[in-house]
Amino acid sequence: MKINNNYSPPPVPPPTERAGGGQKPEPAPVKAPEPVASVSPTYDLQLRVDKETSEITAVLVNSQTRAVIREIPAKEMRAASDVIRSLIGPLINKTA
């Protein structure tokens, strides 16, 4: 079998002759959102600090009715951390 040592790759066309003309397509214009009437009530964000644990709680409150929408962390999570703290706290205090 004879090997052809005269092989050369085909020439690469300049960028202007490549598919697509070498130019990037222009991005579509971005349309500014139209203002809409507010149908949802406005909310206030309150930050509360627990005096005993110095933990911060974020509270989302309806500004019209002052009703609490959500607390972060939730009451259940704070209760769970209180239980864990009461179980582990004495162990840490004894070793320190």
Backbone hydrogen bonds in HBPLUS format (Angstrom, degrees):
<---DONOR---> <-ACCEPTOR-->    atom                        ^
c    i                          cat <-CA-CA->   ^        H-A-AA   ^      H-
h    n   atom  resd res      DA  || num        DHA   H-A  angle D-A-AA Bond
n    s   type  num  typ     dist DA aas  dist angle  dist       angle   num
A0017-GLU N   A0014-PRO O   2.91 MM   3  5.55 151.3  1.99 122.0 130.5     1
A0018-ARG N   A0015-PRO O   3.42 MM   3  5.31 155.9  2.48  97.8 104.5     2
A0021-GLY N   A0018-ARG O   2.94 MM   3  5.50 146.6  2.06 141.7 141.3     3
A0063-SER N   A0042-THR O   3.10 MM  21  5.90 166.6  2.12 140.9 144.4     4
A0044-ASP N   A0061-VAL O   2.73 MM  17  5.12 163.1  1.76 156.0 162.1     5
A0061-VAL N   A0044-ASP O   2.83 MM  17  5.12 170.3  1.84 154.7 158.1     6
A0046-GLN N   A0059-VAL O   2.82 MM  13  5.03 167.2  1.83 150.6 155.1     7
A0059-VAL N   A0046-GLN O   2.74 MM  13  5.03 163.7  1.77 155.8 159.3     8
A0048-ARG N   A0057-THR O   2.81 MM   9  5.11 167.5  1.82 152.3 156.6     9
A0057-THR N   A0048-ARG O   2.74 MM   9  5.11 159.2  1.78 152.9 159.7    10
A0050-ASP N   A0055-GLU O   2.88 MM   5  5.32 165.5  1.90 154.5 158.3    11
A0054-SER N   A0050-ASP O   2.75 MM   4  4.94 137.4  1.92 140.0 148.5    12
A0058-ALA N   A0072-ILE O   2.85 MM  14  5.09 162.6  1.88 159.1 155.2    13
A0072-ILE N   A0058-ALA O   2.78 MM  14  5.09 159.0  1.82 153.8 159.4    14
A0060-LEU N   A0070-ARG O   2.80 MM  10  5.19 172.7  1.80 163.6 166.1    15
A0069-ILE N   A0060-LEU O   2.68 MM   9  5.39 160.9  1.72 156.8 162.4    16
A0070-ARG N   A0060-LEU O   3.36 MM  10  5.19 155.1  2.43 130.3 135.9    17
A0062-ASN N   A0067-ALA O   2.88 MM   5  5.34 165.3  1.91 157.9 159.4    18
A0066-ARG N   A0062-ASN O   2.70 MM   4  4.96 134.9  1.90 141.4 151.6    19
A0077-MET N   A0074-ALA O   3.06 MM   3  5.31 121.0  2.42 101.3 115.5    20
A0078-ARG N   A0074-ALA O   3.06 MM   4  6.45 155.0  2.12 153.0 160.5    21
A0079-ALA N   A0075-LYS O   2.90 MM   4  6.15 153.2  1.97 147.8 155.5    22
A0080-ALA N   A0076-GLU O   2.95 MM   4  6.19 154.1  2.02 143.4 150.3    23
A0081-SER N   A0077-MET O   2.94 MM   4  6.18 158.0  1.99 146.1 151.8    24
A0082-ASP N   A0078-ARG O   2.96 MM   4  6.17 145.1  2.09 141.6 151.1    25
A0083-VAL N   A0079-ALA O   3.08 MM   4  6.39 153.0  2.16 146.5 152.8    26
A0084-ILE N   A0080-ALA O   3.00 MM   4  6.30 165.8  2.03 153.1 156.8    27
A0085-ARG N   A0081-SER O   2.85 MM   4  5.92 158.2  1.89 143.1 149.9    28
A0086-SER N   A0082-ASP O   2.92 MM   4  6.11 150.3  2.01 142.7 150.5    29
A0087-LEU N   A0083-VAL O   3.01 MM   4  6.29 141.4  2.16 145.0 155.4    30
A0087-LEU N   A0084-ILE O   3.17 MM   3  5.13 125.0  2.49  93.2 107.2    31
A0088-ILE N   A0084-ILE O   2.90 MM   4  6.05 162.9  1.93 157.5 161.7    32
A0089-GLY N   A0085-ARG O   2.76 MM   4  5.31 147.5  1.87 137.3 147.0    33
A0091-LEU N   A0088-ILE O   3.02 MM   3  5.36 122.5  2.36 108.1 122.9    34
A0092-ILE N   A0088-ILE O   3.13 MM   4  6.46 157.1  2.19 158.6 165.6    35
A0093-ASN N   A0089-GLY O   2.95 MM   4  6.17 161.2  1.99 157.1 162.9    36
A0094-LYS N   A0090-PRO O   3.07 MM   4  6.16 145.2  2.20 141.0 148.4    37
A0095-THR N   A0091-LEU O   3.32 MM   4  6.51 153.2  2.39 142.7 148.6    38
A0096-ALA N   A0092-ILE O   3.15 MM   4  6.21 136.9  2.35 144.4 155.0    39
